[in-house]
């Protein structure tokens, strides 16, 4: 089976400027496509910026709003799937905003949409409503792709649910801050290993308002190693999701087969 080449955009974009951020995403998609990438993943809340405070309410859009249509056009123009984070306005519940992520296919078709289930810190708890659908998946080629956001991946139950549902590649747009470098350096590779899947973790970078984002975006493989790793600054890193290696690794590491769920009732 062929590899799925995956590009991670590490950038905080332009704070509060959706038009500029769509342009940055377009430019990254062009570079990723030129390098043979099949998928491009941008960070959490990439379209608006993270530290925008009350502007969240002004900049939030419906899941099928103008920015979604613009991203669909970017994906189709460059011929690769595109995932990204943004603030979603719920058109059916007035005043409700989600920290959301969307994934469009290489032809511009909507593939998956996810609302962050585990909100982090006072800022997110103030402005967002938590999602209630923990398992979101799509198909890209022969692979099953899952979607979650930042803090969600730090809960082992979340990633295990994806693994049990057959996810091969987990896409995680992220806004990870100092001093939590342990997450991309250690937690994400361990999650990939213990669940026998790939994790693409695309972070913001640099100072933004009161937040300092650490970068360190990573594509982690099922052997617990970094197949691609960014530094601390703006970057576009590319790595391969090797489907043959994934199958071999799963055969050698039977965590999912050797589970004994009957012993785990106390966990919930």
Secondary structure, 3 states (H helix, E strand, C coil): CCCEEEEEEECCCCCCCHHHHHHHHHHHHHHHHHCCCCEEECCCCCCCCCCCCCHHHHHCECCCCHHHHHHHHHHHHHCCEEEEEEEEECCCCCCCEEEEEEEECCCCCEEEEEECCCCCHHHHHHHCCCCCCCCCEEEECCEEEEEEEHHHHHCHHHHHHHHHCCCCEEEEECCCECCCCHHHHHHHHHHHHHHCCEEEEECCEEEECCEEEECCCEEECCCCCEEEECCCCCEEEEEEECHHHHHHHHHHCCCCCCCCHHHCHHHC
